[in-house]
């Protein structure tokens, strides 16, 4: 079974921890906890945790460049690990969706999300899956 790259978008730094804008980080952190995986710094400007979660081989990633530059880290990780776009899932917040609503797409546009824009620009494609988590109605909105 091929490894899957699951990228959680957020901003590094204590001041951003537990904010709605960092829901992507929180999702991959929960997956790492479930699989008892450890986070390590990687050459691709990020933190990665690799291993299996419920039998599925995963590479979990938290880019450590700020959200608007996440694409550089994701593109480098794809090159390093030689993963096809079919094996990528990006998890991010969405200010246009009500809090608690989830939208899953196999591909698509950025919807104005700067992290998704950065990834699309860096990899030259929008052909990757994404999970968008609604934050409208939270203190950030």
ZIBEL-V177105 format. One record per residue. RES is the residue in three letters. SS is DSSP state (A for helix, B for strand, O for the rest). PSI is psi in radians with two decimals (none if undefined). NEAR is the number of other ideal C-beta (glycine too) atoms within 8 Angstrom. Layout:
RES;SS;PSI;NEAR, RES;SS;PSI;NEAR
//
This chain:
UNK;O;2.31;4, UNK;O;2.59;6, UNK;O;2.58;11, UNK;B;2.42;11, UNK;B;2.06;15, UNK;B;2.01;13, UNK;B;2.14;17, UNK;B;2.18;16, UNK;O;2.50;14, UNK;O;-3.01;13, UNK;O;2.39;8, UNK;O;2.74;7, UNK;O;2.50;6, UNK;A;-0.64;4, UNK;A;-0.32;4, UNK;A;-0.16;10, UNK;O;2.45;7, UNK;O;0.51;4, UNK;O;2.69;7, UNK;A;-0.54;11, UNK;A;-0.30;11, UNK;A;0.39;13, UNK;A;-0.59;14, UNK;A;-0.77;17, UNK;A;-0.77;11, UNK;A;-0.63;11, UNK;A;-0.84;13, UNK;A;-0.52;16, UNK;A;-0.70;10, UNK;A;-0.69;8, UNK;A;-0.74;13, UNK;A;-0.72;12, UNK;A;-0.77;8, UNK;A;-0.71;8, UNK;O;0.05;12, UNK;O;0.78;5, UNK;O;2.57;13, UNK;O;2.51;5, UNK;O;2.39;8, UNK;B;2.58;7, UNK;B;2.50;5, UNK;B;2.88;10, UNK;O;-0.25;5, UNK;O;0.52;12, UNK;O;0.84;10, UNK;B;-3.12;13, UNK;B;2.38;10, UNK;B;2.63;13, UNK;B;2.16;14, UNK;B;2.46;8, UNK;B;-2.82;9, UNK;B;2.43;8, UNK;B;2.04;10, UNK;O;0.77;6, UNK;O;-0.06;4, UNK;B;2.15;8, UNK;B;2.16;9, UNK;B;2.61;16, UNK;B;1.95;14, UNK;B;2.44;13, UNK;B;2.42;17, UNK;B;1.73;16, UNK;B;2.42;14, UNK;O;0.04;9, UNK;O;2.78;9, UNK;O;2.82;7, UNK;A;-0.79;11, UNK;A;-0.18;8, UNK;A;0.28;10, UNK;A;-0.51;15, UNK;A;-0.64;14, UNK;A;-0.77;12, UNK;A;-0.78;15, UNK;A;-0.79;18, UNK;A;-0.74;11, UNK;A;-0.71;11, UNK;A;-0.71;17, UNK;A;-0.75;13, UNK;A;-0.84;7, UNK;A;-0.76;8, UNK;A;-0.05;9, UNK;O;0.88;5, UNK;O;2.41;12, UNK;O;2.79;5, UNK;A;-0.43;10, UNK;A;-0.34;4, UNK;A;0.36;9, UNK;B;2.40;14, UNK;B;2.19;11, UNK;B;2.30;15, UNK;B;2.21;14, UNK;B;2.94;15, UNK;B;2.86;15, UNK;B;1.94;13, UNK;B;-0.31;9, UNK;B;-0.20;7, UNK;B;2.47;13, UNK;B;2.58;7, UNK;O;2.29;10, UNK;O;-0.30;5, UNK;O;2.47;8, UNK;B;2.36;9, UNK;B;2.21;9, UNK;B;2.29;8, UNK;B;2.49;8, UNK;O;-0.40;5, UNK;O;3.08;7, UNK;O;-2.91;7, UNK;O;-3.04;5, UNK;O;-0.37;9, UNK;O;0.42;9, UNK;O;0.00;7, UNK;O;2.10;11, UNK;A;-0.57;9, UNK;A;-0.77;14, UNK;A;-0.69;14, UNK;A;-0.76;12, UNK;A;-0.74;14, UNK;A;-0.81;15, UNK;A;-0.74;12, UNK;A;-0.71;8, UNK;A;-0.61;10, UNK;A;-0.15;12, UNK;O;0.47;5, UNK;O;2.73;7, UNK;O;0.25;8, UNK;O;1.00;5, UNK;O;2.64;12, UNK;B;2.63;10, UNK;B;2.58;12, UNK;B;2.13;12, UNK;B;2.25;14, UNK;B;2.11;14, UNK;B;2.37;14, UNK;B;0.06;15, UNK;B;2.26;11, UNK;O;-0.04;6, UNK;O;2.97;8, UNK;O;-0.48;4, UNK;O;-0.57;9, UNK;O;none;8
//
